[in-house]
Amino acid sequence: MTAHAAAAAGTTSGALSIVAAALIGLGIIVFAGHLQAQTLHDAAHDVRHATGFPCH
């Protein structure tokens, strides 16, 4: 009985993780789709500088 409950909890947790990842991904796509191209470029540029990645 305990193994069955643990398996059910694992399945629920996995499904919840998939739903959460899908919602976050969809939110990013919608958010990025409504921004101006220059705003996206500036944000990516700032992140590259903050992480020390050369971009010039």
PDBQT receptor file of N, H, CA, C and O in Angstrom, charges set to zero:
ATOM      1  N   MET A   1       0.818  -1.180   0.000  1.00  0.00    +0.000 N 
ATOM      2  CA  MET A   1       0.000   0.000   0.000  1.00  0.00    +0.000 C 
ATOM      3  C   MET A   1       0.867   1.251   0.000  1.00  0.00    +0.000 C 
ATOM      4  O   MET A   1       0.536   2.230  -0.670  1.00  0.00    +0.000 OA
ATOM      5  N   THR A   2       1.965   1.236   0.735  1.00  0.00    +0.000 N 
ATOM      6  H   THR A   2       2.234   0.441   1.279  1.00  0.00    +0.000 HD
ATOM      7  CA  THR A   2       2.839   2.417   0.805  1.00  0.00    +0.000 C 
ATOM      8  C   THR A   2       3.537   2.661  -0.526  1.00  0.00    +0.000 C 
ATOM      9  O   THR A   2       3.703   3.811  -0.931  1.00  0.00    +0.000 OA
ATOM     10  N   ALA A   3       3.948   1.604  -1.210  1.00  0.00    +0.000 N 
ATOM     11  H   ALA A   3       3.813   0.669  -0.881  1.00  0.00    +0.000 HD
ATOM     12  CA  ALA A   3       4.622   1.756  -2.498  1.00  0.00    +0.000 C 
ATOM     13  C   ALA A   3       3.671   2.371  -3.517  1.00  0.00    +0.000 C 
ATOM     14  O   ALA A   3       4.079   3.188  -4.342  1.00  0.00    +0.000 OA
ATOM     15  N   HIS A   4       2.400   1.976  -3.456  1.00  0.00    +0.000 N 
ATOM     16  H   HIS A   4       2.068   1.312  -2.785  1.00  0.00    +0.000 HD
ATOM     17  CA  HIS A   4       1.419   2.522  -4.387  1.00  0.00    +0.000 C 
ATOM     18  C   HIS A   4       1.211   4.016  -4.128  1.00  0.00    +0.000 C 
ATOM     19  O   HIS A   4       1.102   4.796  -5.075  1.00  0.00    +0.000 OA
ATOM     20  N   ALA A   5       1.155   4.416  -2.872  1.00  0.00    +0.000 N 
ATOM     21  H   ALA A   5       1.243   3.783  -2.103  1.00  0.00    +0.000 HD
ATOM     22  CA  ALA A   5       0.981   5.830  -2.520  1.00  0.00    +0.000 C 
ATOM     23  C   ALA A   5       2.200   6.638  -2.944  1.00  0.00    +0.000 C 
ATOM     24  O   ALA A   5       2.061   7.759  -3.432  1.00  0.00    +0.000 OA
ATOM     25  N   ALA A   6       3.392   6.078  -2.762  1.00  0.00    +0.000 N 
ATOM     26  H   ALA A   6       3.505   5.167  -2.366  1.00  0.00    +0.000 HD
ATOM     27  CA  ALA A   6       4.612   6.780  -3.152  1.00  0.00    +0.000 C 
ATOM     28  C   ALA A   6       4.683   6.947  -4.667  1.00  0.00    +0.000 C 
ATOM     29  O   ALA A   6       5.120   7.989  -5.156  1.00  0.00    +0.000 OA
ATOM     30  N   ALA A   7       4.260   5.933  -5.407  1.00  0.00    +0.000 N 
ATOM     31  H   ALA A   7       3.905   5.086  -5.010  1.00  0.00    +0.000 HD
ATOM     32  CA  ALA A   7       4.254   6.021  -6.868  1.00  0.00    +0.000 C 
ATOM     33  C   ALA A   7       3.256   7.066  -7.340  1.00  0.00    +0.000 C 
ATOM     34  O   ALA A   7       3.540   7.811  -8.278  1.00  0.00    +0.000 OA
ATOM     35  N   ALA A   8       2.111   7.131  -6.714  1.00  0.00    +0.000 N 
ATOM     36  H   ALA A   8       1.881   6.526  -5.952  1.00  0.00    +0.000 HD
ATOM     37  CA  ALA A   8       1.101   8.123  -7.084  1.00  0.00    +0.000 C 
ATOM     38  C   ALA A   8       1.598   9.527  -6.779  1.00  0.00    +0.000 C 
ATOM     39  O   ALA A   8       1.363  10.446  -7.563  1.00  0.00    +0.000 OA
ATOM     40  N   ALA A   9       2.276   9.706  -5.663  1.00  0.00    +0.000 N 
ATOM     41  H   ALA A   9       2.466   8.959  -5.026  1.00  0.00    +0.000 HD
ATOM     42  CA  ALA A   9       2.818  11.017  -5.307  1.00  0.00    +0.000 C 
ATOM     43  C   ALA A   9       3.894  11.433  -6.299  1.00  0.00    +0.000 C 
ATOM     44  O   ALA A   9       3.982  12.609  -6.654  1.00  0.00    +0.000 OA
ATOM     45  N   GLY A  10       4.716  10.489  -6.753  1.00  0.00    +0.000 N 
ATOM     46  H   GLY A  10       4.645   9.534  -6.464  1.00  0.00    +0.000 HD
ATOM     47  CA  GLY A  10       5.758  10.798  -7.727  1.00  0.00    +0.000 C 
ATOM     48  C   GLY A  10       5.176  11.203  -9.066  1.00  0.00    +0.000 C 
ATOM     49  O   GLY A  10       5.695  12.103  -9.726  1.00  0.00    +0.000 OA
ATOM     50  N   THR A  11       4.100  10.545  -9.472  1.00  0.00    +0.000 N 
ATOM     51  H   THR A  11       3.678   9.814  -8.937  1.00  0.00    +0.000 HD
ATOM     52  CA  THR A  11       3.433  10.880 -10.731  1.00  0.00    +0.000 C 
ATOM     53  C   THR A  11       2.819  12.266 -10.656  1.00  0.00    +0.000 C 
ATOM     54  O   THR A  11       2.924  13.045 -11.603  1.00  0.00    +0.000 OA
ATOM     55  N   THR A  12       2.182  12.578  -9.543  1.00  0.00    +0.000 N 
ATOM     56  H   THR A  12       2.097  11.945  -8.774  1.00  0.00    +0.000 HD
ATOM     57  CA  THR A  12       1.579  13.895  -9.360  1.00  0.00    +0.000 C 
ATOM     58  C   THR A  12       2.643  14.975  -9.352  1.00  0.00    +0.000 C 
ATOM     59  O   THR A  12       2.455  16.041  -9.939  1.00  0.00    +0.000 OA
ATOM     60  N   SER A  13       3.750  14.710  -8.697  1.00  0.00    +0.000 N 
ATOM     61  H   SER A  13       3.903  13.844  -8.221  1.00  0.00    +0.000 HD
ATOM     62  CA  SER A  13       4.838  15.679  -8.641  1.00  0.00    +0.000 C 
ATOM     63  C   SER A  13       5.434  15.912 -10.027  1.00  0.00    +0.000 C 
ATOM     64  O   SER A  13       5.756  17.044 -10.386  1.00  0.00    +0.000 OA
ATOM     65  N   GLY A  14       5.579  14.842 -10.802  1.00  0.00    +0.000 N 
ATOM     66  H   GLY A  14       5.317  13.922 -10.510  1.00  0.00    +0.000 HD
ATOM     67  CA  GLY A  14       6.111  14.970 -12.157  1.00  0.00    +0.000 C 
ATOM     68  C   GLY A  14       5.178  15.765 -13.052  1.00  0.00    +0.000 C 
ATOM     69  O   GLY A  14       5.627  16.604 -13.833  1.00  0.00    +0.000 OA
ATOM     70  N   ALA A  15       3.888  15.508 -12.943  1.00  0.00    +0.000 N 
ATOM     71  H   ALA A  15       3.523  14.827 -12.308  1.00  0.00    +0.000 HD
ATOM     72  CA  ALA A  15       2.907  16.238 -13.742  1.00  0.00    +0.000 C 
ATOM     73  C   ALA A  15       2.882  17.709 -13.346  1.00  0.00    +0.000 C 
ATOM     74  O   ALA A  15       2.771  18.581 -14.207  1.00  0.00    +0.000 OA
ATOM     75  N   LEU A  16       2.984  17.988 -12.062  1.00  0.00    +0.000 N 
ATOM     76  H   LEU A  16       3.075  17.280 -11.362  1.00  0.00    +0.000 HD
ATOM     77  CA  LEU A  16       3.004  19.366 -11.591  1.00  0.00    +0.000 C 
ATOM     78  C   LEU A  16       4.239  20.094 -12.107  1.00  0.00    +0.000 C 
ATOM     79  O   LEU A  16       4.159  21.270 -12.464  1.00  0.00    +0.000 OA
ATOM     80  N   SER A  17       5.367  19.415 -12.150  1.00  0.00    +0.000 N 
ATOM     81  H   SER A  17       5.432  18.460 -11.860  1.00  0.00    +0.000 HD
ATOM     82  CA  SER A  17       6.596  20.017 -12.679  1.00  0.00    +0.000 C 
ATOM     83  C   SER A  17       6.457  20.347 -14.162  1.00  0.00    +0.000 C 
ATOM     84  O   SER A  17       6.907  21.401 -14.613  1.00  0.00    +0.000 OA
ATOM     85  N   ILE A  18       5.840  19.454 -14.910  1.00  0.00    +0.000 N 
ATOM     86  H   ILE A  18       5.475  18.598 -14.544  1.00  0.00    +0.000 HD
ATOM     87  CA  ILE A  18       5.641  19.694 -16.344  1.00  0.00    +0.000 C 
ATOM     88  C   ILE A  18       4.713  20.886 -16.566  1.00  0.00    +0.000 C 
ATOM     89  O   ILE A  18       4.976  21.732 -17.421  1.00  0.00    +0.000 OA
ATOM     90  N   VAL A  19       3.638  20.952 -15.802  1.00  0.00    +0.000 N 
ATOM     91  H   VAL A  19       3.424  20.265 -15.108  1.00  0.00    +0.000 HD
ATOM     92  CA  VAL A  19       2.697  22.062 -15.939  1.00  0.00    +0.000 C 
ATOM     93  C   VAL A  19       3.371  23.383 -15.559  1.00  0.00    +0.000 C 
ATOM     94  O   VAL A  19       3.191  24.391 -16.242  1.00  0.00    +0.000 OA
ATOM     95  N   ALA A  20       4.139  23.378 -14.480  1.00  0.00    +0.000 N 
ATOM     96  H   ALA A  20       4.285  22.559 -13.926  1.00  0.00    +0.000 HD
ATOM     97  CA  ALA A  20       4.823  24.600 -14.051  1.00  0.00    +0.000 C 
ATOM     98  C   ALA A  20       5.832  25.055 -15.104  1.00  0.00    +0.000 C 
ATOM     99  O   ALA A  20       5.907  26.246 -15.408  1.00  0.00    +0.000 OA
ATOM    100  N   ALA A  21       6.602  24.131 -15.663  1.00  0.00    +0.000 N 
ATOM    101  H   ALA A  21       6.541  23.164 -15.416  1.00  0.00    +0.000 HD
ATOM    102  CA  ALA A  21       7.581  24.486 -16.700  1.00  0.00    +0.000 C 
ATOM    103  C   ALA A  21       6.880  25.027 -17.940  1.00  0.00    +0.000 C 
ATOM    104  O   ALA A  21       7.357  25.979 -18.558  1.00  0.00    +0.000 OA
ATOM    105  N   ALA A  22       5.750  24.427 -18.307  1.00  0.00    +0.000 N 
ATOM    106  H   ALA A  22       5.362  23.654 -17.805  1.00  0.00    +0.000 HD
ATOM    107  CA  ALA A  22       5.004  24.895 -19.477  1.00  0.00    +0.000 C 
ATOM    108  C   ALA A  22       4.463  26.306 -19.253  1.00  0.00    +0.000 C 
ATOM    109  O   ALA A  22       4.509  27.141 -20.156  1.00  0.00    +0.000 OA
ATOM    110  N   LEU A  23       3.954  26.571 -18.061  1.00  0.00    +0.000 N 
ATOM    111  H   LEU A  23       3.916  25.893 -17.327  1.00  0.00    +0.000 HD
ATOM    112  CA  LEU A  23       3.429  27.911 -17.767  1.00  0.00    +0.000 C 
ATOM    113  C   LEU A  23       4.535  28.963 -17.756  1.00  0.00    +0.000 C 
ATOM    114  O   LEU A  23       4.343  30.073 -18.252  1.00  0.00    +0.000 OA
ATOM    115  N   ILE A  24       5.678  28.618 -17.196  1.00  0.00    +0.000 N 
ATOM    116  H   ILE A  24       5.834  27.716 -16.793  1.00  0.00    +0.000 HD
ATOM    117  CA  ILE A  24       6.804  29.555 -17.186  1.00  0.00    +0.000 C 
ATOM    118  C   ILE A  24       7.264  29.815 -18.617  1.00  0.00    +0.000 C 
ATOM    119  O   ILE A  24       7.498  30.965 -18.990  1.00  0.00    +0.000 OA
ATOM    120  N   GLY A  25       7.397  28.760 -19.421  1.00  0.00    +0.000 N 
ATOM    121  H   GLY A  25       7.207  27.827 -19.118  1.00  0.00    +0.000 HD
ATOM    122  CA  GLY A  25       7.810  28.930 -20.811  1.00  0.00    +0.000 C 
ATOM    123  C   GLY A  25       6.828  29.762 -21.605  1.00  0.00    +0.000 C 
ATOM    124  O   GLY A  25       7.233  30.639 -22.368  1.00  0.00    +0.000 OA
ATOM    125  N   LEU A  26       5.536  29.499 -21.436  1.00  0.00    +0.000 N 
ATOM    126  H   LEU A  26       5.207  28.787 -20.816  1.00  0.00    +0.000 HD
ATOM    127  CA  LEU A  26       4.519  30.276 -22.129  1.00  0.00    +0.000 C 
ATOM    128  C   LEU A  26       4.562  31.734 -21.691  1.00  0.00    +0.000 C 
ATOM    129  O   LEU A  26       4.414  32.637 -22.515  1.00  0.00    +0.000 OA
ATOM    130  N   GLY A  27       4.765  31.967 -20.396  1.00  0.00    +0.000 N 
ATOM    131  H   GLY A  27       4.886  31.234 -19.726  1.00  0.00    +0.000 HD
ATOM    132  CA  GLY A  27       4.875  33.339 -19.896  1.00  0.00    +0.000 C 
ATOM    133  C   GLY A  27       6.048  34.078 -20.505  1.00  0.00    +0.000 C 
ATOM    134  O   GLY A  27       5.934  35.256 -20.844  1.00  0.00    +0.000 OA
ATOM    135  N   ILE A  28       7.171  33.401 -20.647  1.00  0.00    +0.000 N 
ATOM    136  H   ILE A  28       7.264  32.445 -20.371  1.00  0.00    +0.000 HD
ATOM    137  CA  ILE A  28       8.350  34.021 -21.258  1.00  0.00    +0.000 C 
ATOM    138  C   ILE A  28       8.071  34.364 -22.711  1.00  0.00    +0.000 C 
ATOM    139  O   ILE A  28       8.421  35.451 -23.171  1.00  0.00    +0.000 OA
ATOM    140  N   ILE A  29       7.439  33.442 -23.443  1.00  0.00    +0.000 N 
ATOM    141  H   ILE A  29       7.155  32.559 -23.070  1.00  0.00    +0.000 HD
ATOM    142  CA  ILE A  29       7.138  33.691 -24.852  1.00  0.00    +0.000 C 
ATOM    143  C   ILE A  29       6.174  34.867 -25.007  1.00  0.00    +0.000 C 
ATOM    144  O   ILE A  29       6.376  35.731 -25.861  1.00  0.00    +0.000 OA
ATOM    145  N   VAL A  30       5.132  34.900 -24.186  1.00  0.00    +0.000 N 
ATOM    146  H   VAL A  30       4.967  34.199 -23.492  1.00  0.00    +0.000 HD
ATOM    147  CA  VAL A  30       4.157  35.994 -24.273  1.00  0.00    +0.000 C 
ATOM    148  C   VAL A  30       4.815  37.309 -23.886  1.00  0.00    +0.000 C 
ATOM    149  O   VAL A  30       4.615  38.326 -24.550  1.00  0.00    +0.000 OA
ATOM    150  N   PHE A  31       5.595  37.292 -22.819  1.00  0.00    +0.000 N 
ATOM    151  H   PHE A  31       5.758  36.466 -22.279  1.00  0.00    +0.000 HD
ATOM    152  CA  PHE A  31       6.276  38.507 -22.362  1.00  0.00    +0.000 C 
ATOM    153  C   PHE A  31       7.228  39.024 -23.429  1.00  0.00    +0.000 C 
ATOM    154  O   PHE A  31       7.221  40.214 -23.743  1.00  0.00    +0.000 OA
ATOM    155  N   ALA A  32       8.045  38.142 -23.989  1.00  0.00    +0.000 N 
ATOM    156  H   ALA A  32       8.051  37.175 -23.734  1.00  0.00    +0.000 HD
ATOM    157  CA  ALA A  32       9.013  38.545 -25.016  1.00  0.00    +0.000 C 
ATOM    158  C   ALA A  32       8.316  38.987 -26.293  1.00  0.00    +0.000 C 
ATOM    159  O   ALA A  32       8.812  39.864 -27.000  1.00  0.00    +0.000 OA
ATOM    160  N   GLY A  33       7.184  38.394 -26.589  1.00  0.00    +0.000 N 
ATOM    161  H   GLY A  33       6.781  37.682 -26.014  1.00  0.00    +0.000 HD
ATOM    162  CA  GLY A  33       6.458  38.759 -27.799  1.00  0.00    +0.000 C 
ATOM    163  C   GLY A  33       5.871  40.152 -27.750  1.00  0.00    +0.000 C 
ATOM    164  O   GLY A  33       5.600  40.746 -28.793  1.00  0.00    +0.000 OA
ATOM    165  N   HIS A  34       5.670  40.683 -26.557  1.00  0.00    +0.000 N 
ATOM    166  H   HIS A  34       5.891  40.200 -25.709  1.00  0.00    +0.000 HD
ATOM    167  CA  HIS A  34       5.081  42.013 -26.434  1.00  0.00    +0.000 C 
ATOM    168  C   HIS A  34       6.122  43.118 -26.233  1.00  0.00    +0.000 C 
ATOM    169  O   HIS A  34       5.770  44.297 -26.190  1.00  0.00    +0.000 OA
ATOM    170  N   LEU A  35       7.370  42.755 -26.113  1.00  0.00    +0.000 N 
ATOM    171  H   LEU A  35       7.656  41.797 -26.148  1.00  0.00    +0.000 HD
ATOM    172  CA  LEU A  35       8.416  43.765 -25.939  1.00  0.00    +0.000 C 
ATOM    173  C   LEU A  35       8.931  44.249 -27.283  1.00  0.00    +0.000 C 
ATOM    174  O   LEU A  35       8.822  43.552 -28.292  1.00  0.00    +0.000 OA
ATOM    175  N   GLN A  36       9.487  45.434 -27.283  1.00  0.00    +0.000 N 
ATOM    176  H   GLN A  36       9.576  45.999 -26.463  1.00  0.00    +0.000 HD
ATOM    177  CA  GLN A  36      10.134  45.956 -28.481  1.00  0.00    +0.000 C 
ATOM    178  C   GLN A  36      11.456  45.229 -28.689  1.00  0.00    +0.000 C 
ATOM    179  O   GLN A  36      12.074  44.782 -27.722  1.00  0.00    +0.000 OA
ATOM    180  N   ALA A  37      11.893  45.107 -29.924  1.00  0.00    +0.000 N 
ATOM    181  H   ALA A  37      11.391  45.470 -30.709  1.00  0.00    +0.000 HD
ATOM    182  CA  ALA A  37      13.139  44.398 -30.237  1.00  0.00    +0.000 C 
ATOM    183  C   ALA A  37      14.336  45.041 -29.541  1.00  0.00    +0.000 C 
ATOM    184  O   ALA A  37      15.227  44.334 -29.070  1.00  0.00    +0.000 OA
ATOM    185  N   GLN A  38      14.367  46.348 -29.471  1.00  0.00    +0.000 N 
ATOM    186  H   GLN A  38      13.644  46.923 -29.854  1.00  0.00    +0.000 HD
ATOM    187  CA  GLN A  38      15.491  47.032 -28.832  1.00  0.00    +0.000 C 
ATOM    188  C   GLN A  38      15.536  46.728 -27.337  1.00  0.00    +0.000 C 
ATOM    189  O   GLN A  38      16.619  46.607 -26.765  1.00  0.00    +0.000 OA
ATOM    190  N   THR A  39      14.385  46.604 -26.706  1.00  0.00    +0.000 N 
ATOM    191  H   THR A  39      13.505  46.702 -27.170  1.00  0.00    +0.000 HD
ATOM    192  CA  THR A  39      14.325  46.271 -25.278  1.00  0.00    +0.000 C 
ATOM    193  C   THR A  39      14.892  44.881 -25.031  1.00  0.00    +0.000 C 
ATOM    194  O   THR A  39      15.650  44.676 -24.083  1.00  0.00    +0.000 OA
ATOM    195  N   LEU A  40      14.525  43.919 -25.888  1.00  0.00    +0.000 N 
ATOM    196  H   LEU A  40      13.909  44.086 -26.658  1.00  0.00    +0.000 HD
ATOM    197  CA  LEU A  40      15.067  42.570 -25.756  1.00  0.00    +0.000 C 
ATOM    198  C   LEU A  40      16.573  42.562 -25.965  1.00  0.00    +0.000 C 
ATOM    199  O   LEU A  40      17.299  41.885 -25.237  1.00  0.00    +0.000 OA
ATOM    200  N   HIS A  41      17.046  43.310 -26.956  1.00  0.00    +0.000 N 
ATOM    201  H   HIS A  41      16.457  43.860 -27.548  1.00  0.00    +0.000 HD
ATOM    202  CA  HIS A  41      18.477  43.374 -27.227  1.00  0.00    +0.000 C 
ATOM    203  C   HIS A  41      19.217  43.953 -26.032  1.00  0.00    +0.000 C 
ATOM    204  O   HIS A  41      20.245  43.421 -25.614  1.00  0.00    +0.000 OA
ATOM    205  N   ASP A  42      18.696  45.037 -25.487  1.00  0.00    +0.000 N 
ATOM    206  H   ASP A  42      17.860  45.469 -25.827  1.00  0.00    +0.000 HD
ATOM    207  CA  ASP A  42      19.353  45.674 -24.335  1.00  0.00    +0.000 C 
ATOM    208  C   ASP A  42      19.385  44.743 -23.126  1.00  0.00    +0.000 C 
ATOM    209  O   ASP A  42      20.388  44.691 -22.413  1.00  0.00    +0.000 OA
ATOM    210  N   ALA A  43      18.299  44.007 -22.887  1.00  0.00    +0.000 N 
ATOM    211  H   ALA A  43      17.485  44.049 -23.466  1.00  0.00    +0.000 HD
ATOM    212  CA  ALA A  43      18.264  43.079 -21.752  1.00  0.00    +0.000 C 
ATOM    213  C   ALA A  43      19.289  41.972 -21.941  1.00  0.00    +0.000 C 
ATOM    214  O   ALA A  43      20.016  41.636 -21.007  1.00  0.00    +0.000 OA
ATOM    215  N   ALA A  44      19.354  41.403 -23.136  1.00  0.00    +0.000 N 
ATOM    216  H   ALA A  44      18.763  41.676 -23.895  1.00  0.00    +0.000 HD
ATOM    217  CA  ALA A  44      20.325  40.336 -23.399  1.00  0.00    +0.000 C 
ATOM    218  C   ALA A  44      21.744  40.872 -23.297  1.00  0.00    +0.000 C 
ATOM    219  O   ALA A  44      22.632  40.194 -22.782  1.00  0.00    +0.000 OA
ATOM    220  N   HIS A  45      21.956  42.071 -23.781  1.00  0.00    +0.000 N 
ATOM    221  H   HIS A  45      21.234  42.622 -24.200  1.00  0.00    +0.000 HD
ATOM    222  CA  HIS A  45      23.268  42.698 -23.743  1.00  0.00    +0.000 C 
ATOM    223  C   HIS A  45      23.723  42.923 -22.304  1.00  0.00    +0.000 C 
ATOM    224  O   HIS A  45      24.875  42.657 -21.962  1.00  0.00    +0.000 OA
ATOM    225  N   ASP A  46      22.822  43.408 -21.474  1.00  0.00    +0.000 N 
ATOM    226  H   ASP A  46      21.886  43.624 -21.752  1.00  0.00    +0.000 HD
ATOM    227  CA  ASP A  46      23.150  43.651 -20.070  1.00  0.00    +0.000 C 
ATOM    228  C   ASP A  46      23.471  42.349 -19.338  1.00  0.00    +0.000 C 
ATOM    229  O   ASP A  46      24.378  42.307 -18.507  1.00  0.00    +0.000 OA
ATOM    230  N   VAL A  47      22.731  41.300 -19.646  1.00  0.00    +0.000 N 
ATOM    231  H   VAL A  47      21.994  41.335 -20.321  1.00  0.00    +0.000 HD
ATOM    232  CA  VAL A  47      22.985  40.003 -19.011  1.00  0.00    +0.000 C 
ATOM    233  C   VAL A  47      24.355  39.484 -19.432  1.00  0.00    +0.000 C 
ATOM    234  O   VAL A  47      25.088  38.943 -18.604  1.00  0.00    +0.000 OA
ATOM    235  N   ARG A  48      24.705  39.639 -20.687  1.00  0.00    +0.000 N 
ATOM    236  H   ARG A  48      24.109  40.079 -21.359  1.00  0.00    +0.000 HD
ATOM    237  CA  ARG A  48      26.014  39.175 -21.162  1.00  0.00    +0.000 C 
ATOM    238  C   ARG A  48      27.139  39.918 -20.424  1.00  0.00    +0.000 C 
ATOM    239  O   ARG A  48      28.132  39.305 -20.032  1.00  0.00    +0.000 OA
ATOM    240  N   HIS A  49      26.985  41.220 -20.239  1.00  0.00    +0.000 N 
ATOM    241  H   HIS A  49      26.178  41.718 -20.558  1.00  0.00    +0.000 HD
ATOM    242  CA  HIS A  49      28.001  41.979 -19.506  1.00  0.00    +0.000 C 
ATOM    243  C   HIS A  49      28.055  41.553 -18.038  1.00  0.00    +0.000 C 
ATOM    244  O   HIS A  49      29.137  41.436 -17.462  1.00  0.00    +0.000 OA
ATOM    245  N   ALA A  50      26.885  41.321 -17.435  1.00  0.00    +0.000 N 
ATOM    246  H   ALA A  50      26.006  41.416 -17.903  1.00  0.00    +0.000 HD
ATOM    247  CA  ALA A  50      26.839  40.962 -16.022  1.00  0.00    +0.000 C 
ATOM    248  C   ALA A  50      27.509  39.602 -15.753  1.00  0.00    +0.000 C 
ATOM    249  O   ALA A  50      28.106  39.393 -14.696  1.00  0.00    +0.000 OA
ATOM    250  N   THR A  51      27.400  38.687 -16.722  1.00  0.00    +0.000 N 
ATOM    251  H   THR A  51      26.915  38.857 -17.580  1.00  0.00    +0.000 HD
ATOM    252  CA  THR A  51      27.998  37.370 -16.539  1.00  0.00    +0.000 C 
ATOM    253  C   THR A  51      29.447  37.290 -17.027  1.00  0.00    +0.000 C 
ATOM    254  O   THR A  51      30.100  36.254 -16.898  1.00  0.00    +0.000 OA
ATOM    255  N   GLY A  52      29.938  38.395 -17.588  1.00  0.00    +0.000 N 
ATOM    256  H   GLY A  52      29.408  39.236 -17.693  1.00  0.00    +0.000 HD
ATOM    257  CA  GLY A  52      31.330  38.423 -18.044  1.00  0.00    +0.000 C 
ATOM    258  C   GLY A  52      31.543  37.800 -19.400  1.00  0.00    +0.000 C 
ATOM    259  O   GLY A  52      32.681  37.530 -19.785  1.00  0.00    +0.000 OA
ATOM    260  N   PHE A  53      30.463  37.564 -20.137  1.00  0.00    +0.000 N 
ATOM    261  H   PHE A  53      29.539  37.784 -19.824  1.00  0.00    +0.000 HD
ATOM    262  CA  PHE A  53      30.565  36.966 -21.476  1.00  0.00    +0.000 C 
ATOM    263  C   PHE A  53      30.858  38.073 -22.484  1.00  0.00    +0.000 C 
ATOM    264  O   PHE A  53      30.116  39.052 -22.550  1.00  0.00    +0.000 OA
ATOM    265  N   PRO A  54      31.917  37.937 -23.262  1.00  0.00    +0.000 N 
ATOM    266  CA  PRO A  54      32.233  39.000 -24.236  1.00  0.00    +0.000 C 
ATOM    267  C   PRO A  54      31.196  39.056 -25.340  1.00  0.00    +0.000 C 
ATOM    268  O   PRO A  54      30.815  38.024 -25.893  1.00  0.00    +0.000 OA
ATOM    269  N   CYS A  55      30.745  40.238 -25.660  1.00  0.00    +0.000 N 
ATOM    270  H   CYS A  55      31.055  41.076 -25.212  1.00  0.00    +0.000 HD
ATOM    271  CA  CYS A  55      29.735  40.374 -26.700  1.00  0.00    +0.000 C 
ATOM    272  C   CYS A  55      30.106  41.420 -27.735  1.00  0.00    +0.000 C 
ATOM    273  O   CYS A  55      29.315  41.703 -28.635  1.00  0.00    +0.000 OA
ATOM    274  N   HIS A  56      31.274  41.988 -27.627  1.00  0.00    +0.000 N 
ATOM    275  H   HIS A  56      31.917  41.758 -26.896  1.00  0.00    +0.000 HD
ATOM    276  CA  HIS A  56      31.690  43.003 -28.604  1.00  0.00    +0.000 C 
ATOM    277  C   HIS A  56      32.927  42.510 -29.315  1.00  0.00    +0.000 C 
ATOM    278  O   HIS A  56      33.456  43.203 -30.185  1.00  0.00    +0.000 OA
TER     279      HIS A  56
